[in-house]
Amino acid sequence: MVAAHRQVVELVQRLVRVDSSNPPGRERACVELLDGELRAAGLEPRLLARTADRPNLVVRVRGRGAAPPLLLYGHPDVVPATAASWRQDPFGGALVDGDIWGRGTLDMKGDWPCSPPWSCRRRGPARSRPGTCAPRQVPSTIAPLRYSDLVCDRQPKEGSMAARVDKAEGAPPSREQIEAAFEQEGLRPHGWGNAPADHYDWHAHTYQKVLYCVSGSIVFHTPDGDLELRPGDRLEVDPGTEHAATVGSKGVECLEAAR
């Protein structure tokens, strides 16, 4: 493992080992860890707190002004995890067979060590960067995105529909049964959840998304219509398929994997 790769892996592990479960939403330790890493990289981050335990982190990497600024947004909080349902400690950050195990490795603690704030210093002085980069870490409850507040500036591509739902029959399966179904397909799911009426804007993935609704409900919007998922329902979205989503009135918890 080369030095730069090792640094990224170690930082992800350190972030995972900070329990920033929401609820209760105590992200300060995680944000302060990121703050220290950014300062060590020669940057000048700021902490802006409305609530002491839930500060925002803002840092700007200035460019030469030849391109529009880029905002990178992330959240340090994670969905609570029950250790008994994990093969590894969800807050242990264990490295097993090349994979880092733990809550937040895919959403979003694994993203930031690979992003421009940490890599920019290695890529030369500011004059080599055409635009300004402004990454932020924001606790999700400070400025929740609601469907009624959403103004979309991105429209789905025509002919991009490739999503399908298999509805659960009878009593919905338990979380353990859903995890077993993923395992039979050789997939490693991660869990996530959202509050009522939260919204995901139009986007697409480079991989096939396989998703089960564990509890609550969520509606996926596609160019050909809406697909509603309730407990036990399974969604598959092919690579390149544009879709958005709106969480139901009781929130939602899902298990998702990439194929």
N, C-alpha and C positions, 0 to 999 in steps of 0.2 A: 504494500500500500504506500503510494507516494505521500510526501509530507502534506500537500494541500488537501488530498483526499482524506487523510487521517484527521486533519483539523476540522473538516466538515463533519465527519462521522462523530468525532468527540463532542462537537458543539451540539449536534442533534441529540446525542445521548444526555448531555447536561440539561438541555431544555426539557426533555421528556421526564427527567427525574424530578423536575419541579412540578408538584401537583397543583395545577391551576384549574381544577374542576369548576364548572359553572352549572348549577349552583354549588357553592356560594359565590364564586367569582372573585377569588383573591389572586389577582395576576401580578401584583407588585414584584414579587421575587423573580418571576420570569422576565418581566420588563426590565428590571434592574440588571439581570444577567445580560440581556441584549444591549442595554445601555453601556455596560462595561466593555463588551466586545467591540462595539462601534467606536468607543473612545480609544481603545487599544489600536484600532485601525486608522487612527488619526482624524476621525470625524467628530462633529460637535452636536450630538443629539440633545433634545430637550424633553423633559418630562412635564406634562400638563395634566393635572389631576382635578377632576370634579369631586371624586371620592378617593380618599387616601389609599385604599387597598386596590384601586382600579385606575392607575394612571395611564395616560396615553404617552406614547413615545413618538417623537417626530425628528427626523434627520433629513438634511438636504445635502445632496452631492451636486455641486454646481458644475455646469458645462459652459460652453462658450456662447450659447444663445443662438446657435444656428439651426436648432430643431425645437419643436414644441416640448414643454416639460412633460415628464412621465411620473405619474403617481402610482406607487406600489402600496397596496393596503393589505393588512393581515390582522389576525386576531390571536392572542396568546391563550385564550381560554379553551378548555376542552370539555367534551361530554364526560360526565362521571363514569367511572369504570368499577366493576366488581371483580376483584382479583380471582375469585373462584371460577369465573367463566373464561379466564385467560390461560393459555399454555405457559406464558411468561408473566412476570410481574408487570402490570400495565404502566407502572411508573418506575420501572427498573432500567429501561434503555438498553436491554441486553442485545449484543451483537451475535446472532446465531445464523450460521451458514450464509453470511453476507447480507442478512437482513437485520435492521434495527427494529426491535419489538417495543411497543409502548403506545399509550394514548397520545395522539397528536402527531405521530410520525407522518401521516398523510394529510392532516388537517389541523394546523398548518405549521407545526414546529419543524417539520422536515424541509419546508420551502425556504425559510429565511437564510440559513447558512449558505445556500446556493445562489442568493440573489445579489444584485449589483452593489449594495452597501458594503458587503464583505469582499467582493472581488474587485471593486473599482481601483483600490490602491495598487493592486498587482498589475493593472492594465495601463499604467502610465498616468501622467499628470492630467489636470482638468482640461487642458487645451485639446486633448485627444477625444473628449466626449462632446458631441454636438449639442446635447440638451441637458437640462437639469433633471435629476432623479430625486424624488421626495418620498421615501418609504415611510410608512406609519404602522405602528402596532396599536390597535384600538380595541378596548373591551367591547364585546358585542352589545351590551345593554346601554352603552352611552348614547349611541345613535342608531337604533334599530331601523332597518329598512322595512317599510310597510308597503303593501301593494298599492294602497290609496295614494302614497306619496311618490310612486314610481313614474318617471318619465323615460320611456325607452327611446334611445337614439340608434338602436340596432334592430334591424328587421330580419326575420328568418329568410333563408334562401329558398327559392322555389325548388320543388322537387327533392327536398332534403329529408323527407319523411322516411325513417327506418326505425320505428319504435313500436313495441308491442307489449301487451300486458297479459299475463296468465292469472286469472282470478282464482283465489283460494276457494276450495269446496269444503263445506262443513265447517267445523270449528277451526279457527286460525291456528297455525303451528306455533309452538313456543320459540323463543329466541334460540334455545339449544337445538331444536329441530332444524331451524333455518341455517344455523352454523354448520350442522351436519350435512345439509344439502349442498352448501358451498364446498365443504371438504370433499364430498363425493365427486365434485367437478374439478377438484384440484385447485380451487380458488381460495384466496386468503382475504376475507372481508374485513372491513373496518366499519365501526358504527358512528353515526352522527345523528343529531337531532336539532330541531328548530322550534321556536315559539309560534303560537298561532299567528297567521296572516303574514309571516315572513315570506320573502319573495326572492327567487333566483332569476337574474336577467337571462336573456337569450345567450346561449353559448353552445359549444360543441367540443367533443373529446377526440383524441387520436386513437383511442382504444374502445372496445366494446364495454359499455357499462351494464353490469348485472346488479340489480337492486331488489331487495325485499323490504316491504313495509312491516315493521315490527309492532308498532302501536300508533294510534292517531290516524291521520290521513294526510294526503298530499295530492295535488293535481299537477301533472306534467303537461305543459302546453306544447303542441307541435304544429307544424304548418297544416296538418290534416285534421286537427281537432285536439280536444283535451282527453287525457287519460288519467282517471282517478284511481289511486291506490289506497286500499284499506288493509288492516292487519292480515298478513299472509299472502298478499298479492305480490307478484313478481313482475319486474319491468326489465326489458332488455332494450338498450339503445345502441345502434350500430355506430361505428366510427364516422365522424364527420356530420352526424345528425344534429341539426339545430334544435334546441329545446329550452324551455324555461319552466319554472315551477312555482307554485303557490301553496303554502302550508295551510292545512285545515284549521277549523275553529278550536281544536283541542291540542294543537301542536302535532309533532310527528317524531318518530324514532325509526331509523332505517339501518339496514346493513347493506353495504355496497362493496363490490369488488370489480377489478379490471381484468378483462380477458384479452 
